[in-house]
Amino acid sequence: MSLDAFRGLTIATMILVNNPGNWEHVYTPLDHAPWHGWTLTDLIFPFFLFIVGVSMTFSFGKRLQTELKRELHRDVIRRATIIFCLGLLLSLFPRFDFANLRYVGVLPRIAIVYLIASILFLNLSRRALAWVAGGLLTGYWALLTLVPVPGVGAGVLTPDGNLAAWIDSFLVPGRMYQGAWDPEGFTSTLPAIATALLGIFVGDWLRRGRDRLEIATRMFGVGWLAILAGLAWGLWFPINKNLWTSSYVLFTTGAAMVILALCYWLIDIKDHTRWAQPFVVFGVNAIAVFVLSGLMARLMIFIQVPAGDETIPLKSWIYEHLFAPWASPTNASLAYAVVYVAIWWALMALLYRRRIFIKV
């Protein structure tokens, strides 16, 4: 239950930060760091990929006892393809402008990470997985700091001068989110795979059947060590979500371990479950609520409503008439986001009560 709650908390926060009433009025923790550094928002995506790795040990662990590996491989490819296509749908909806399609993004990265991490999980020993994770992190560090960018040089980590952006300019088709580069490009997906692989080891701890307090203590302690290691590495290879730097992987994975340890201690050990139930509602339908809330957000921008002699997006009309009149711009923007999350929680609660779980 603690894993479902942590997943739900992550998705709820993701929806919150993705849907302010007005992007010009957002509290700093609810927006991404401009480049180096981190905010609360920068923790969300790696938390979800970490959870993907943890969950893998439970889903595959049971199925490996009764199913052939080729069946699992086929299911992994099918699921990754669906998630990737859902990402393309979010990029296209509602105008379906294929000329400006963004092929990369949150869901495409989840799909790629899930695909590669799953195949590695099914075919490699834990020792080999550890070597792959370490190789991805050190190799990515070496790539970005030692390999020169033509016309720029080596070790340049600016938005336009880093090696990841240069490589993506050749690999990534279609539109890139920031024009010349994309925070979910293919190159920075390599260390993101390590985020999921590290989650696999935590999943193993949870499934070994040891004393629960020992498991929580280990997660908490190792999590803080990873945070400190990430901060230390960040002195030479800065913590950066856009580049998904190796220090960022260690730092965010450590933070995820600490939070999961606290959830595990509160829910599965101390049996304090009531506070977590709303997050479990999100957690069991995580991909569904992320996609549906994203489609609705885009639709509310697409739909135009009269406003004097002109028309404005439905979202703007709702914000200006229902939220802006009674609060400061930043608080009104936050209130809009909170209400948007609450509406989707109510819809997911209906599904939860009917035991409807939308899987991909």
C-alpha positions in Angstrom: 0.0 0.0 0.0 2.9 2.4 0.7 4.1 2.0 -2.9 0.6 2.8 -4.3 0.4 5.8 -1.9 3.8 7.1 -3.0 2.9 6.7 -6.7 -0.4 8.5 -6.1 1.4 11.3 -4.2 3.8 11.7 -7.1 1.1 11.8 -9.8 -1.1 14.2 -7.7 1.9 16.5 -7.4 2.7 16.2 -11.1 -0.9 17.2 -12.0 -0.7 20.1 -9.6 2.5 21.6 -11.0 1.4 21.0 -14.6 -1.9 23.0 -14.2 -1.5 26.4 -12.6 -4.2 28.9 -13.3 -1.6 31.3 -14.8 1.9 30.3 -15.7 3.2 33.8 -15.0 2.1 33.5 -11.3 3.6 30.3 -9.8 5.3 29.7 -6.5 9.0 28.9 -7.0 8.8 25.3 -5.6 6.0 24.6 -8.0 8.1 25.4 -11.1 11.3 23.8 -12.5 14.7 25.3 -11.7 15.7 27.4 -14.7 18.9 25.3 -15.3 21.3 24.0 -12.5 19.7 23.3 -9.1 16.4 21.9 -8.1 13.0 22.6 -6.8 10.2 20.4 -5.5 8.9 20.1 -9.0 12.2 18.7 -10.2 11.8 15.7 -7.9 8.5 14.5 -9.4 9.6 12.8 -12.7 12.5 10.9 -11.3 10.3 9.7 -8.4 7.9 8.1 -10.9 10.8 6.4 -12.8 12.1 5.1 -9.5 8.7 3.7 -8.7 8.6 2.0 -12.1 11.8 0.1 -11.1 10.4 -0.8 -7.6 7.1 -2.0 -9.1 8.9 -4.1 -11.7 10.2 -6.5 -9.0 6.6 -7.2 -7.8 5.0 -7.5 -11.2 7.7 -9.6 -12.9 8.6 -11.5 -9.7 5.2 -13.2 -9.6 4.9 -13.7 -13.4 8.3 -15.3 -13.8 7.1 -18.2 -11.7 4.3 -19.1 -14.1 5.1 -17.5 -17.5 7.9 -17.9 -20.1 10.3 -15.0 -20.6 9.3 -14.6 -24.2 5.7 -13.9 -23.1 6.9 -11.3 -20.7 9.1 -9.7 -23.4 6.1 -9.5 -25.7 4.0 -7.9 -22.9 6.8 -5.4 -22.2 7.0 -4.3 -25.8 3.2 -4.0 -26.1 3.0 -1.9 -22.9 5.9 0.4 -23.8 4.4 0.9 -27.3 1.0 1.9 -25.7 2.6 4.4 -23.3 4.7 5.9 -26.1 1.6 6.3 -28.3 -0.3 7.9 -25.4 2.6 10.4 -25.2 2.2 11.2 -28.9 -1.6 11.6 -28.4 -1.0 14.2 -25.7 1.4 16.0 -28.0 -1.0 16.0 -30.9 -4.3 16.7 -29.1 -6.5 18.5 -29.9 -5.2 20.1 -33.1 -3.3 17.0 -34.5 -0.7 19.1 -36.1 1.7 16.4 -37.3 4.1 19.0 -38.8 4.9 20.2 -35.2 4.7 16.9 -33.4 7.0 16.5 -30.4 8.0 12.9 -30.3 9.7 13.0 -26.9 8.2 14.0 -23.6 7.2 12.6 -20.2 5.3 9.5 -21.4 7.7 8.7 -24.3 10.6 8.8 -21.7 8.6 6.6 -19.3 8.0 4.1 -22.2 11.7 4.0 -23.2 12.9 3.6 -19.7 10.3 1.0 -18.9 11.2 -1.0 -22.0 15.0 -1.0 -21.5 14.9 -1.5 -17.7 12.4 -4.4 -18.1 14.5 -6.2 -20.7 17.6 -5.7 -18.5 15.7 -7.0 -15.4 14.5 -10.1 -17.2 17.9 -11.0 -18.7 20.6 -9.9 -16.3 21.7 -10.8 -12.8 21.5 -8.1 -10.0 25.3 -7.8 -10.1 25.1 -7.1 -13.9 22.3 -4.6 -13.3 24.5 -2.8 -10.8 27.3 -2.6 -13.3 24.9 -1.3 -16.0 23.5 1.4 -13.6 27.0 2.5 -12.6 28.2 2.4 -16.2 25.3 4.6 -17.3 26.0 7.2 -14.6 29.8 7.4 -15.0 29.6 7.0 -18.8 27.1 9.9 -19.0 29.3 12.0 -16.8 32.3 11.3 -19.0 30.3 12.0 -22.1 29.1 15.4 -21.1 32.3 16.6 -19.4 35.1 15.1 -21.6 33.8 14.8 -25.1 34.0 18.1 -27.0 31.1 19.7 -28.8 32.1 20.9 -32.3 32.7 24.6 -32.1 32.1 24.8 -28.4 34.5 22.5 -26.6 34.3 19.9 -23.8 32.5 20.2 -20.5 30.2 23.0 -21.5 26.9 22.5 -19.7 24.9 25.5 -21.0 21.4 24.9 -22.6 22.7 25.2 -26.1 26.3 24.2 -25.7 26.1 20.8 -24.0 26.8 17.5 -25.8 23.4 16.0 -25.0 21.6 18.8 -26.9 24.1 18.5 -29.8 23.5 14.7 -30.1 19.8 15.1 -29.8 19.8 17.6 -32.7 20.7 14.7 -34.9 18.6 12.0 -33.2 15.3 13.6 -32.1 12.8 14.0 -34.9 10.1 16.6 -35.0 9.7 19.6 -32.7 11.9 20.0 -29.6 10.4 21.6 -26.5 12.9 24.4 -26.1 13.6 24.8 -29.8 17.3 23.8 -30.0 17.1 21.2 -27.2 14.6 19.1 -25.2 14.7 18.2 -21.5 13.3 14.7 -22.4 15.7 14.1 -25.3 17.1 10.7 -26.1 20.6 11.3 -24.8 19.5 12.3 -21.3 17.2 9.3 -21.2 20.3 7.1 -20.6 20.9 8.2 -17.0 17.1 8.1 -16.5 17.3 4.4 -17.1 19.7 4.2 -14.2 17.0 5.8 -12.0 14.6 2.9 -12.7 17.4 0.3 -12.3 18.2 1.7 -8.8 14.5 1.3 -8.0 14.8 -2.4 -8.8 17.2 -2.9 -5.9 14.9 -1.2 -3.5 12.1 -3.4 -4.7 14.2 -6.4 -4.0 14.6 -5.2 -0.4 10.9 -4.9 0.0 10.3 -8.4 -1.4 12.9 -10.3 0.6 10.7 -10.9 3.6 13.0 -9.4 6.2 12.0 -7.6 9.3 9.9 -4.6 8.1 11.6 -2.1 10.5 15.0 -3.2 9.2 13.8 -2.6 5.6 12.6 0.9 6.4 15.7 1.7 8.3 17.9 0.5 5.4 16.0 2.5 2.9 16.1 5.6 5.0 19.8 5.4 5.7 20.9 4.5 2.2 18.6 7.2 0.9 20.4 9.9 2.9 23.8 8.5 1.7 22.6 8.8 -1.9 21.4 12.4 -1.3 24.8 13.3 0.2 26.6 11.5 -2.7 24.5 13.4 -5.2 25.2 16.8 -3.5 28.9 16.0 -3.4 29.0 14.9 -7.1 27.0 18.0 -7.9 30.0 20.2 -7.0 31.7 18.9 -10.2 28.7 17.7 -12.3 25.8 20.0 -11.2 22.4 18.7 -10.3 20.3 19.5 -13.4 16.9 18.1 -14.3 17.0 19.2 -17.9 20.3 17.3 -18.5 19.3 14.5 -16.0 22.9 14.6 -14.7 24.3 11.7 -12.8 24.4 13.7 -9.6 20.7 14.5 -10.1 20.0 10.7 -10.4 21.7 10.0 -7.1 20.1 13.0 -5.3 16.6 12.3 -6.5 16.8 8.5 -6.0 18.0 9.1 -2.4 15.1 11.5 -1.8 12.7 8.9 -3.3 14.1 6.2 -1.0 13.7 8.5 2.1 10.1 9.3 1.3 9.2 5.7 0.4 10.8 4.6 3.7 8.6 7.1 5.6 5.5 5.9 3.8 6.4 2.3 4.4 7.0 2.9 8.1 3.7 4.9 8.5 1.5 2.7 6.4 2.9 -0.9 6.3 4.5 -0.9 9.8 2.5 1.5 11.9 -0.8 0.8 10.0 -1.6 4.6 9.7 -3.5 4.2 6.4 -6.3 6.8 6.5 -4.1 9.7 5.4 -2.8 7.7 2.5 -6.1 6.6 1.1 -6.6 9.6 -1.2 -3.2 9.0 -2.7 -3.8 5.3 -3.2 -6.8 6.4 -5.3 -4.5 8.2 -7.7 -1.8 5.5 -7.5 -3.8 2.6 -8.8 -4.8 4.5 -11.9 -1.7 6.6 -12.3 -1.1 6.6 -16.1 -4.9 6.9 -16.7 -5.3 10.0 -14.6 -2.1 11.6 -16.0 -3.3 11.1 -19.6 -6.9 12.1 -19.0 -6.0 15.2 -17.0 -3.5 16.2 -19.7 -6.1 15.8 -22.4 -8.6 17.9 -20.5 -6.1 20.6 -19.8 -5.3 20.9 -23.5 -9.0 20.8 -24.4 -9.7 23.7 -22.0 -7.1 25.8 -23.8 -8.4 24.8 -27.2 -12.1 25.7 -26.5 -12.7 29.4 -26.9 -15.5 31.3 -25.1 -16.8 34.9 -25.6 -15.1 37.7 -23.6 -16.4 41.1 -24.7 -15.5 41.6 -28.4 -13.1 38.7 -28.5 -12.8 35.1 -27.4 -10.4 33.6 -24.8 -9.6 30.0 -23.8 -12.1 28.3 -21.5 -9.3 27.8 -18.9 -8.5 31.6 -18.9 -12.2 32.4 -18.5 -12.6 30.1 -15.5 -9.4 31.4 -13.9 -10.3 35.1 -14.4 -14.0 34.7 -13.2 -13.8 32.1 -10.5 -10.3 32.5 -8.9 -8.6 35.8 -9.8 -11.4 38.0 -8.2 -10.8 36.8 -4.6 -7.1 36.0 -4.3 -3.7 37.4 -5.2 -2.5 36.2 -8.6 -0.1 33.6 -7.2 -2.6 32.2 -4.7 -5.4 32.2 -7.3 -3.1 30.3 -9.7 -2.4 27.8 -7.0 -6.1 27.5 -6.0 -7.0 26.7 -9.6 -4.4 23.9 -9.7 -5.6 22.5 -6.3 -9.2 22.4 -7.5 -8.2 20.8 -10.8 -6.4 18.0 -8.8 -9.5 17.7 -6.5 -11.8 17.2 -9.5 -9.6 14.4 -10.9 -9.4 12.8 -7.4 -13.2 12.7 -7.3 -13.4 11.1 -10.7 -10.6 8.5 -9.8 -12.4 7.8 -6.5 -15.5 6.8 -8.4 -13.4 4.3 -10.4 -11.7 3.1 -7.2 -15.0 2.4 -5.4 -16.2 0.4 -8.4 -12.8 -1.4 -8.5 -12.1 -0.2 -12.0 -8.3 -0.1 -12.6 -7.3 1.1 -16.1 -4.1 -0.7 -17.1 -1.9 -0.3 -20.1 
